[in-house]
Amino acid sequence: MSEDIGKSKGLAAGDRAKLLESLRTEKRSQRQSGNANQSKSMRQGTGSANGTDAKSFDFGSLPQVKQLMMQRALADRMGIGNPFFRPHDALAAGETLIDGRRYDNFASYNYLGLNGHSHVVEAAKAAVERFGTSVSASRVVAGERPFHGELEHALADLHGVEDAIVMVSGHATNVTTIGHLLGKSDLILTDALIHNSVSEGARLSGATRLNFRHNDLEALQNLLVANRHKYERVLIAVEGIYSMDGDFPDLPKLLALKQEHDAWLLVDEAHSMGVMGNTGRGIAEHFGVDPNAVEVWMGTLSKTFSACGGYIAGSKALCDYLRATAPGFVFSVGLSPALGAAAIASIEVMKQEPERVASLQENGQRFLEKAKAAGLDIGPSAGYAVVPVIVGDSPRAAILSNRLLERGINALPIIFPAVAEKSARLRFFITSEHTFDQIDRAVEIVAEELAIVRGADYDVSALLAKGG
């Protein structure tokens, strides 16, 4: 419109005045029309000045929600029951209880069987009796309790570093730490399969983020050579064990690269702490490297430590800075008594009973070897706590999961967009509590059912064409 008005300079003064008045009249008309429509909506009950007849926005109208609804409708047309959100009626370990039926369970983070251990349960009960169910404030304000410092000391000792800081969510730990430490003048280099929490932290930080191919340290080196000089700080982020594929990075080579290029290294040990190393102290123990060479160790309390929450371990300077300034810590309530005490007790049992780690590792290798012998595609898994079985597309992954449930095995599908569509899979979590019989039976049944599922005709495009 501004271009049109500008061109009107070639008109006579009277014509310009008429044109401008016409535009003003048109705008007034539009405003009046809008007000009339709003009043009509209020009279019809879609809104009112006092809010008594107001209706909230219909989120079902959002394109992304419509897409989700279409996917669910398609699954219904294909006869695929929803494998997610099934309530479990008992402790989940090597077995679980769903709708009154017992299943061999391969969908639990309870890697060392510490959830439900008598020492852990009693510690949680005692903490609740003493402190209640909540500390009722952020730790900065008035929520600090003795078990917070005790847990952080135990985690720092486990990692072999100076200090640790505990937060109330594993996902939020990565988000707030990365989002707080890095900024627009910095670069974050992430493995292509890094966890969503790291991705969200990078997005929050405003730093430039570049991916390198999964576990391809030559690609990482090329990115460092090409980009390091452009940025103030550089963070490399990897996982100890990758949660979808069950493999792990070459930590000594990573340390050499980050040292050479003056970068920071963050290792997310959510799935490797309690799993790797002779005593379960993670990927640093596995490789025999000095843990103090890594700037940021991240971990969760919801796997091996049978609680909930996350933590950062590293130097005292880092942890003190996060305690004073990290938004996800400063503005969140302190970890609850039951969770803190359960995590402390879990660490104690893990140290006292190293045979649990040995049993987990033995079970993982058993599953890996049996799966390979059965011709299953397990991707690059190293056979620790996570072993995927690649199916190839999301519908078949969901159908396979449901068929396994019918035969007494609980293993959940990982489907698009969590993984690429062609990489849809069932993900098996192995624990110290599984028996060889359970493992052998699971692999045998998976091979049988996968052959059936792959041979069936699930024509998704045809269903879509019919309006599925």
ChimeraX attribute file (.defattr): number of C-alpha atoms within 10 A of each C-alpha:
attribute: neighborCount
match mode: 1-to-1
recipient: residues
	/A:1	7
	/A:2	7
	/A:3	7
	/A:4	8
	/A:5	13
	/A:6	9
	/A:7	11
	/A:8	16
	/A:9	11
	/A:10	10
	/A:11	11
	/A:12	9
	/A:13	11
	/A:14	8
	/A:15	13
	/A:16	16
	/A:17	12
	/A:18	11
	/A:19	15
	/A:20	13
	/A:21	12
	/A:22	12
	/A:23	13
	/A:24	12
	/A:25	12
	/A:26	12
	/A:27	12
	/A:28	12
	/A:29	12
	/A:30	12
	/A:31	12
	/A:32	12
	/A:33	12
	/A:34	12
	/A:35	12
	/A:36	12
	/A:37	12
	/A:38	15
	/A:39	16
	/A:40	14
	/A:41	14
	/A:42	17
	/A:43	12
	/A:44	11
	/A:45	14
	/A:46	15
	/A:47	18
	/A:48	17
	/A:49	9
	/A:50	7
	/A:51	11
	/A:52	9
	/A:53	14
	/A:54	14
	/A:55	12
	/A:56	8
	/A:57	8
	/A:58	7
	/A:59	10
	/A:60	12
	/A:61	9
	/A:62	10
	/A:63	10
	/A:64	11
	/A:65	12
	/A:66	13
	/A:67	12
	/A:68	12
	/A:69	13
	/A:70	15
	/A:71	14
	/A:72	16
	/A:73	16
	/A:74	18
	/A:75	19
	/A:76	13
	/A:77	14
	/A:78	16
	/A:79	10
	/A:80	18
	/A:81	13
	/A:82	14
	/A:83	16
	/A:84	9
	/A:85	6
	/A:86	9
	/A:87	9
	/A:88	14
	/A:89	13
	/A:90	12
	/A:91	13
	/A:92	20
	/A:93	25
	/A:94	22
	/A:95	20
	/A:96	21
	/A:97	17
	/A:98	14
	/A:99	9
	/A:100	10
	/A:101	10
	/A:102	16
	/A:103	20
	/A:104	23
	/A:105	26
	/A:106	28
	/A:107	23
	/A:108	22
	/A:109	22
	/A:110	26
	/A:111	31
	/A:112	31
	/A:113	24
	/A:114	27
	/A:115	24
	/A:116	15
	/A:117	15
	/A:118	11
	/A:119	15
	/A:120	25
	/A:121	18
	/A:122	16
	/A:123	21
	/A:124	23
	/A:125	16
	/A:126	14
	/A:127	19
	/A:128	17
	/A:129	12
	/A:130	9
	/A:131	14
	/A:132	14
	/A:133	15
	/A:134	15
	/A:135	17
	/A:136	16
	/A:137	15
	/A:138	16
	/A:139	19
	/A:140	15
	/A:141	12
	/A:142	12
	/A:143	17
	/A:144	17
	/A:145	16
	/A:146	9
	/A:147	19
	/A:148	21
	/A:149	16
	/A:150	13
	/A:151	21
	/A:152	20
	/A:153	18
	/A:154	17
	/A:155	25
	/A:156	21
	/A:157	15
	/A:158	18
	/A:159	22
	/A:160	17
	/A:161	21
	/A:162	17
	/A:163	22
	/A:164	28
	/A:165	25
	/A:166	27
	/A:167	26
	/A:168	22
	/A:169	20
	/A:170	21
	/A:171	19
	/A:172	21
	/A:173	27
	/A:174	28
	/A:175	23
	/A:176	23
	/A:177	24
	/A:178	27
	/A:179	23
	/A:180	19
	/A:181	18
	/A:182	22
	/A:183	19
	/A:184	12
	/A:185	14
	/A:186	19
	/A:187	26
	/A:188	28
	/A:189	21
	/A:190	24
	/A:191	22
	/A:192	15
	/A:193	19
	/A:194	18
	/A:195	20
	/A:196	13
	/A:197	18
	/A:198	26
	/A:199	21
	/A:200	17
	/A:201	24
	/A:202	30
	/A:203	17
	/A:204	16
	/A:205	24
	/A:206	17
	/A:207	22
	/A:208	17
	/A:209	17
	/A:210	16
	/A:211	17
	/A:212	18
	/A:213	13
	/A:214	17
	/A:215	18
	/A:216	13
	/A:217	17
	/A:218	13
	/A:219	15
	/A:220	23
	/A:221	18
	/A:222	12
	/A:223	15
	/A:224	22
	/A:225	11
	/A:226	10
	/A:227	13
	/A:228	18
	/A:229	11
	/A:230	12
	/A:231	14
	/A:232	13
	/A:233	19
	/A:234	26
	/A:235	24
	/A:236	22
	/A:237	22
	/A:238	26
	/A:239	28
	/A:240	27
	/A:241	27
	/A:242	24
	/A:243	23
	/A:244	21
	/A:245	21
	/A:246	24
	/A:247	21
	/A:248	20
	/A:249	19
	/A:250	13
	/A:251	20
	/A:252	14
	/A:253	12
	/A:254	18
	/A:255	17
	/A:256	12
	/A:257	19
	/A:258	20
	/A:259	14
	/A:260	11
	/A:261	14
	/A:262	14
	/A:263	20
	/A:264	18
	/A:265	23
	/A:266	22
	/A:267	23
	/A:268	26
	/A:269	23
	/A:270	27
	/A:271	25
	/A:272	31
	/A:273	28
	/A:274	28
	/A:275	32
	/A:276	25
	/A:277	19
	/A:278	15
	/A:279	21
	/A:280	25
	/A:281	23
	/A:282	23
	/A:283	26
	/A:284	24
	/A:285	18
	/A:286	16
	/A:287	13
	/A:288	11
	/A:289	14
	/A:290	14
	/A:291	18
	/A:292	16
	/A:293	17
	/A:294	22
	/A:295	17
	/A:296	24
	/A:297	24
	/A:298	24
	/A:299	27
	/A:300	26
	/A:301	25
	/A:302	20
	/A:303	25
	/A:304	26
	/A:305	30
	/A:306	28
	/A:307	24
	/A:308	20
	/A:309	24
	/A:310	22
	/A:311	26
	/A:312	28
	/A:313	29
	/A:314	24
	/A:315	18
	/A:316	15
	/A:317	11
	/A:318	18
	/A:319	21
	/A:320	14
	/A:321	11
	/A:322	21
	/A:323	19
	/A:324	11
	/A:325	15
	/A:326	20
	/A:327	16
	/A:328	21
	/A:329	24
	/A:330	17
	/A:331	14
	/A:332	17
	/A:333	21
	/A:334	25
	/A:335	27
	/A:336	25
	/A:337	26
	/A:338	25
	/A:339	26
	/A:340	31
	/A:341	25
	/A:342	29
	/A:343	30
	/A:344	25
	/A:345	24
	/A:346	26
	/A:347	21
	/A:348	15
	/A:349	18
	/A:350	21
	/A:351	17
	/A:352	11
	/A:353	13
	/A:354	15
	/A:355	15
	/A:356	24
	/A:357	24
	/A:358	19
	/A:359	17
	/A:360	26
	/A:361	23
	/A:362	18
	/A:363	23
	/A:364	26
	/A:365	18
	/A:366	18
	/A:367	24
	/A:368	23
	/A:369	13
	/A:370	17
	/A:371	23
	/A:372	12
	/A:373	10
	/A:374	14
	/A:375	9
	/A:376	18
	/A:377	16
	/A:378	22
	/A:379	15
	/A:380	12
	/A:381	22
	/A:382	17
	/A:383	23
	/A:384	27
	/A:385	31
	/A:386	30
	/A:387	29
	/A:388	27
	/A:389	25
	/A:390	21
	/A:391	26
	/A:392	17
	/A:393	19
	/A:394	22
	/A:395	23
	/A:396	23
	/A:397	26
	/A:398	25
	/A:399	22
	/A:400	27
	/A:401	27
	/A:402	21
	/A:403	19
	/A:404	20
	/A:405	18
	/A:406	11
	/A:407	14
	/A:408	17
	/A:409	24
	/A:410	25
	/A:411	25
	/A:412	24
	/A:413	26
	/A:414	25
	/A:415	22
	/A:416	15
	/A:417	9
	/A:418	11
	/A:419	15
	/A:420	14
	/A:421	16
	/A:422	13
	/A:423	20
	/A:424	25
	/A:425	30
	/A:426	27
	/A:427	24
	/A:428	24
	/A:429	24
	/A:430	31
	/A:431	31
	/A:432	24
	/A:433	20
	/A:434	21
	/A:435	15
	/A:436	13
	/A:437	8
	/A:438	18
	/A:439	20
	/A:440	14
	/A:441	14
	/A:442	25
	/A:443	20
	/A:444	14
	/A:445	16
	/A:446	23
	/A:447	15
	/A:448	13
	/A:449	17
	/A:450	22
	/A:451	12
	/A:452	12
	/A:453	17
	/A:454	15
	/A:455	9
	/A:456	10
	/A:457	8
	/A:458	13
	/A:459	10
	/A:460	14
	/A:461	10
	/A:462	10
	/A:463	14
	/A:464	14
	/A:465	8
	/A:466	7
	/A:467	11
	/A:468	17
